[in-house]
Amino acid sequence: MFNRSYRIYPYRWITLMLFMLINISIQIMWICFAPITGPAAEFYGVSDLNIGLLAMIFMIIYIPLSIPVSWIIDTMGYRKSVSIGAGIMAVGGLLRGFFGTNYTAVLITTIALAISQPFMMNSISTVAAKWFPIEERATASGLALVANFLGIAIGQVLSPALFFSFGIINMLLIYGGFSAFTALVFIIFTREAPPTPPCPEDMEGRALMLDGLKSMLRMKNVWIMLILFLVGMGIFNGISTWIESIIRPRGFTVFQAGNLGGILLFGGIAGAIILPILSDRLQKRKPFLLIGMILSIPGMLGVIYTNQYWLLMISMFFLGFFLISLAPVGYQYVAEITFPAPEGTSNGLLNLAGQASVIFIYGMEILKGKDGSFRISLLALAGLMVLCVILILLLKESKILNTGKLLKEH
């Protein structure tokens, strides 16, 4: 006989929305210079690579912090740990606006913002597990990812408008004020967990972090997912970081770069909502990982080869819809196959692989053609997508989905 002393609370949606709000803020901070790379480089008197560094620093900082932050999340709890990150984000965002005339000061305050990011990113699966039943967790993770992509889309589209209307300094002050507001709202209204768990206690217990980490690293499926996140995030971060530089040789403007970055993200938002819901409804993970990777390849080829703006917009949307939807399904899949390892640990390990994709971003700049074209590096990334399709075929479906059905029936 299974224990039924569990309940699903409506406040889970408030908790998720508060979490989404601070994720929107930190992603705006990450991407805001990407669509104005050229003008920003001219303003600060530095190279495009120096401006790209303001985005890459988030990934560089994340790599050594991911596992320690996951330990903090699993030890201190979701509310305290994420509040620490939100507080650092608020201070860093405001200071970047106040000292925005100097590139060195902007770089230093961006490092502070980068330190705050793992507290948010590594908590996605934890929020889903603490507040949502098993049949809603991929959906909850998907919505949390939607917030990340919405923040990036806002930064891509809004930054050129703010830059040309008010200048870089005021743009950074506006973003800093928003970060402080979202941090304050989160700290006041968020809660650690509901009074009773959202699932049977048979599915609630988790192992210690180090034990969970050791067991994860012995699993073939986990290593496949790490490769998948490395490639997927490498493609997404690379295109997002160099979007203005990628399309500049084709004669497109800064505003068009911002719009294309926004289209990539809006496609991702749609995919991150729709496919995880279908995954939860059908109680399948592997088919959606496979579909997402296969159907994102045509979008990537369109980004590489088309010179027509409307076709480029369609390609960006298609790539975003299928590629980005891999993330929420992937988070939940790994949380399930590594049970009872802590969600913060599995989440952090995947994000660690994703942030290691900074090597792809730097490599894209190195492989840039004499005419400024990124075609060689983008074709290499498309080849890695084909490799990922083969690797996904080797995955085994999550067994915990069937366990969840059994517990629910009893």
C-alpha positions in Angstrom: 0.0 0.0 0.0 1.5 3.4 -1.0 1.4 6.4 1.2 -1.0 9.1 -0.1 0.0 11.9 2.3 0.8 14.3 -0.4 -1.0 17.3 -2.0 -0.6 19.6 -5.0 -0.8 23.4 -4.1 -1.9 26.2 -6.4 0.9 28.4 -5.0 3.3 26.3 -7.1 2.5 28.5 -10.0 3.3 31.7 -8.0 6.6 30.1 -7.0 7.4 29.2 -10.6 6.5 32.7 -11.8 8.7 34.4 -9.2 11.6 32.1 -10.3 10.9 32.9 -13.9 11.0 36.6 -13.2 14.6 36.6 -11.9 15.7 34.3 -14.7 14.3 36.8 -17.2 16.4 39.5 -15.6 19.8 37.6 -15.5 19.4 36.5 -19.1 18.8 40.1 -20.2 22.1 41.0 -18.4 23.9 38.2 -20.2 22.9 38.9 -23.8 22.3 42.7 -23.9 25.6 43.5 -25.7 25.3 40.8 -28.4 22.9 42.6 -30.8 25.0 45.8 -30.5 28.5 44.3 -30.7 29.8 46.7 -33.4 28.5 49.9 -31.9 29.5 48.9 -28.4 33.0 48.0 -29.5 33.2 51.5 -31.1 31.8 53.2 -27.9 34.3 51.5 -25.6 37.2 51.6 -28.1 37.7 47.8 -28.0 37.4 44.9 -30.4 34.3 42.7 -31.2 36.0 39.9 -29.2 36.2 42.2 -26.1 32.4 42.8 -26.4 31.8 39.0 -26.9 33.8 38.4 -23.7 31.0 40.2 -21.8 28.8 37.3 -22.8 31.4 34.6 -22.6 32.4 35.5 -19.1 29.1 34.1 -17.9 30.1 30.7 -19.2 33.7 30.9 -18.1 32.6 31.8 -14.5 29.9 29.1 -14.5 32.3 26.2 -15.1 34.2 26.3 -11.7 31.0 27.4 -9.8 28.5 24.9 -11.0 29.2 22.0 -8.7 29.8 24.1 -5.5 26.5 26.1 -6.2 24.7 22.8 -6.7 25.9 21.7 -3.3 24.7 25.0 -1.8 21.3 24.5 -3.4 21.0 20.9 -2.1 22.3 21.9 1.4 20.8 25.3 2.1 17.6 24.8 0.2 16.1 26.5 -2.8 14.9 29.8 -1.3 18.0 30.8 0.5 20.4 29.8 -2.2 18.5 31.4 -5.1 18.0 34.6 -2.9 21.8 34.8 -2.6 22.1 34.7 -6.4 19.3 37.3 -6.8 21.0 39.6 -4.3 24.3 39.4 -6.1 22.5 40.0 -9.5 20.8 43.2 -8.1 24.0 44.7 -6.8 26.0 43.8 -9.9 23.3 45.1 -12.3 23.0 48.5 -10.5 26.8 48.9 -10.3 27.2 48.1 -14.0 24.8 50.9 -14.8 26.5 53.4 -12.5 30.0 52.7 -13.9 28.9 51.9 -17.5 31.2 54.5 -19.1 34.3 52.4 -18.5 34.9 49.0 -20.2 37.0 47.6 -17.3 34.3 48.5 -14.8 31.7 46.9 -17.0 33.7 43.8 -17.2 34.2 43.6 -13.4 30.5 44.1 -12.7 29.7 41.6 -15.4 31.8 39.0 -13.5 29.6 39.7 -10.4 26.5 39.1 -12.6 28.1 35.9 -13.9 28.6 34.6 -10.3 24.9 35.0 -9.6 23.7 33.0 -12.7 24.4 29.4 -11.5 22.1 29.9 -8.5 19.2 30.4 -10.9 20.2 27.9 -13.6 21.0 25.0 -11.3 17.7 25.3 -9.5 15.3 24.6 -12.4 14.8 20.9 -11.6 14.8 21.6 -7.9 11.8 24.0 -8.2 10.0 21.4 -10.3 10.6 18.6 -7.9 9.7 20.5 -4.7 6.4 22.0 -6.0 5.2 19.9 -8.9 3.9 16.3 -9.3 5.9 14.0 -11.6 3.4 14.4 -14.5 3.9 18.2 -14.5 7.7 18.5 -14.0 8.8 18.6 -17.6 6.2 21.3 -18.1 7.5 23.2 -15.1 11.1 22.9 -16.2 10.0 24.0 -19.7 8.3 27.1 -18.4 11.4 28.0 -16.3 13.5 27.6 -19.5 10.9 29.8 -21.3 11.8 32.5 -18.8 15.5 32.2 -19.7 14.7 32.4 -23.4 12.2 35.3 -22.9 14.9 37.2 -21.1 17.4 36.6 -23.9 14.7 37.6 -26.5 14.0 40.8 -24.6 17.7 41.6 -24.5 18.2 40.9 -28.2 15.2 43.0 -29.4 15.2 45.8 -26.8 18.9 46.5 -26.5 19.3 48.1 -30.0 16.3 50.3 -29.4 17.5 51.4 -26.0 21.0 51.9 -27.3 20.0 54.2 -30.1 17.4 56.1 -28.1 19.2 56.6 -24.8 22.8 55.3 -25.1 24.7 52.5 -23.5 24.8 54.0 -20.0 21.1 54.5 -19.7 20.4 51.1 -21.2 22.5 49.5 -18.5 20.8 51.6 -15.7 17.4 50.5 -16.9 18.5 46.8 -16.9 20.1 47.3 -13.5 17.0 48.8 -12.0 14.9 45.9 -13.4 17.3 43.3 -11.9 17.0 45.0 -8.4 13.2 45.0 -8.7 12.9 41.3 -9.6 15.3 40.3 -6.9 13.3 42.1 -4.3 10.0 40.6 -5.4 11.5 37.1 -5.4 13.1 37.4 -1.9 9.8 38.7 -0.4 7.3 36.3 -1.9 9.0 33.0 -2.7 8.7 30.0 -0.5 11.0 27.0 0.0 8.5 24.2 -0.4 4.8 23.4 0.2 3.7 22.1 3.6 3.4 18.6 2.2 5.2 17.1 -0.8 3.6 17.0 -4.3 4.2 13.3 -4.8 4.2 10.0 -2.8 7.1 9.7 -0.4 8.4 6.7 -2.4 9.4 9.2 -5.0 10.5 12.0 -2.7 13.8 10.8 -1.1 17.1 11.9 -2.5 20.6 10.7 -2.0 23.5 12.9 -0.8 25.0 15.1 -3.4 28.5 13.5 -3.7 26.9 10.0 -3.8 24.5 11.1 -6.5 27.3 12.7 -8.5 29.4 9.5 -8.4 26.5 7.4 -9.5 25.6 9.8 -12.3 29.1 9.8 -13.8 29.0 6.0 -14.0 25.9 6.1 -16.3 26.3 6.0 -20.1 23.0 7.8 -20.7 24.2 10.7 -18.5 27.4 11.1 -20.6 25.3 11.1 -23.8 23.1 13.9 -22.3 26.2 15.9 -21.3 27.4 15.7 -24.9 23.9 16.7 -26.1 23.9 19.8 -23.8 27.4 20.7 -24.8 26.5 20.8 -28.5 23.0 22.2 -28.1 24.1 25.0 -25.8 27.2 25.6 -27.9 25.0 26.2 -31.0 22.5 28.4 -29.1 25.1 30.4 -27.2 27.3 30.8 -30.2 24.6 32.1 -32.5 23.2 34.4 -29.7 26.6 35.8 -28.9 27.7 36.5 -32.5 24.3 37.1 -34.1 25.3 40.7 -35.2 28.7 39.5 -36.5 27.2 36.5 -38.3 24.7 38.5 -40.4 26.8 41.7 -40.8 28.7 40.3 -43.9 25.3 39.6 -45.6 24.4 43.3 -45.3 21.9 43.2 -42.5 21.6 45.9 -39.8 21.9 46.0 -36.0 18.1 46.2 -35.7 17.7 43.1 -38.0 20.3 41.3 -35.8 18.2 42.0 -32.8 15.0 40.9 -34.5 16.6 37.7 -35.7 17.9 37.0 -32.2 14.4 37.6 -30.9 12.9 35.2 -33.5 15.3 32.5 -32.4 14.2 32.9 -28.8 10.5 33.2 -29.6 10.7 30.0 -31.5 12.5 28.5 -28.5 9.8 29.7 -26.1 7.1 28.1 -28.2 9.0 24.9 -28.4 9.9 24.9 -24.7 6.2 25.2 -23.9 4.6 22.8 -26.4 7.1 19.8 -26.5 7.5 19.4 -22.7 3.7 19.4 -22.3 3.4 16.7 -25.0 6.3 14.8 -23.3 4.4 14.9 -20.0 1.1 13.9 -21.6 2.6 10.9 -23.4 5.0 10.1 -20.6 7.9 9.8 -23.0 11.2 11.6 -23.1 13.5 9.9 -25.7 11.2 10.5 -28.8 11.0 14.2 -28.0 14.8 14.5 -27.7 15.2 12.7 -31.0 12.5 14.8 -32.8 14.0 18.0 -31.5 17.5 17.4 -32.7 16.5 16.0 -36.1 14.2 18.8 -37.0 16.5 21.5 -35.7 19.1 20.6 -38.4 17.1 22.1 -41.4 16.8 25.3 -39.4 20.6 25.4 -38.9 21.2 24.9 -42.6 18.9 27.8 -43.3 20.9 30.0 -41.0 24.1 29.0 -42.8 23.0 29.4 -46.4 20.1 31.9 -46.8 20.7 35.5 -47.7 17.1 36.5 -47.7 15.8 38.2 -44.5 12.4 36.5 -44.4 14.0 33.0 -45.0 16.5 33.7 -42.3 13.7 34.6 -39.9 11.9 31.3 -40.7 15.1 29.4 -40.2 15.9 31.1 -36.9 12.4 30.3 -35.6 12.6 26.6 -36.7 16.0 26.2 -35.1 14.9 27.8 -31.9 11.6 25.8 -31.7 13.2 22.4 -31.9 16.7 22.9 -30.5 15.7 24.8 -27.4 12.9 22.4 -26.5 15.5 19.8 -25.9 16.6 21.5 -22.7 13.5 21.1 -20.4 12.9 17.6 -21.6 16.6 16.8 -21.1 16.6 18.3 -17.5 13.7 16.1 -16.5 15.0 13.0 -18.3 18.3 13.2 -16.4 16.6 13.9 -13.1 14.5 10.8 -13.6 17.2 8.4 -14.7 19.6 9.5 -11.9 17.0 9.2 -9.1 17.7 9.4 -6.1 20.5 11.8 -6.9 19.5 15.4 -6.0 17.9 17.5 -8.7 20.3 20.4 -8.1 23.2 18.1 -8.9 21.8 16.7 -12.1 20.7 20.1 -13.2 24.1 21.6 -12.4 26.0 18.8 -14.2 24.0 19.4 -17.4 24.4 23.2 -17.1 28.2 22.7 -16.6 28.4 20.9 -19.9 26.3 23.6 -21.5 28.4 26.4 -20.2 31.6 24.6 -21.3 30.3 25.5 -24.8 32.2 28.7 -24.3 35.0 26.9 -26.2 32.6 26.8 -29.2 32.0 30.6 -29.0 35.7 31.3 -29.0 36.3 28.8 -31.7 33.7 30.4 -33.9 35.6 33.7 -33.7 38.9 31.9 -34.6 37.4 30.1 -37.6 35.8 33.3 -39.0 36.7 33.9 -42.6 38.6 36.8 -44.0 35.3 38.3 -45.1 33.9 38.0 -41.6 31.8 34.9 -42.5 31.0 32.2 -39.8 30.0 29.6 -42.4 32.9 27.1 -41.6 32.1 27.1 -37.9 28.4 26.9 -38.4 28.8 23.9 -40.7 31.0 22.2 -38.1 28.2 22.7 -35.5 25.7 21.2 -38.0 27.9 18.1 -38.3 27.9 17.8 -34.5 24.1 17.9 -34.6 24.1 14.8 -36.8 26.4 13.1 -34.3 23.9 13.9 -31.5 21.1 12.3 -33.4 23.0 9.0 -33.5 23.8 9.3 -29.7 20.1 10.0 -28.8 19.2 6.7 -30.6 21.4 4.9 -28.0 19.4 6.3 -25.0 17.0 4.2 -22.9 13.7 5.6 -21.9 13.1 6.8 -18.3 11.8 4.1 -16.0 10.6 6.5 -13.3 7.7 7.5 -15.6 6.2 4.0 -15.3 6.9 4.1 -11.6 4.9 7.3 -11.3 2.0 5.8 -13.2 2.0 2.8 -10.8 2.1 5.0 -7.7 -0.7 7.2 -9.0 -2.9 4.2 -9.7 -2.5 3.1 -6.1 
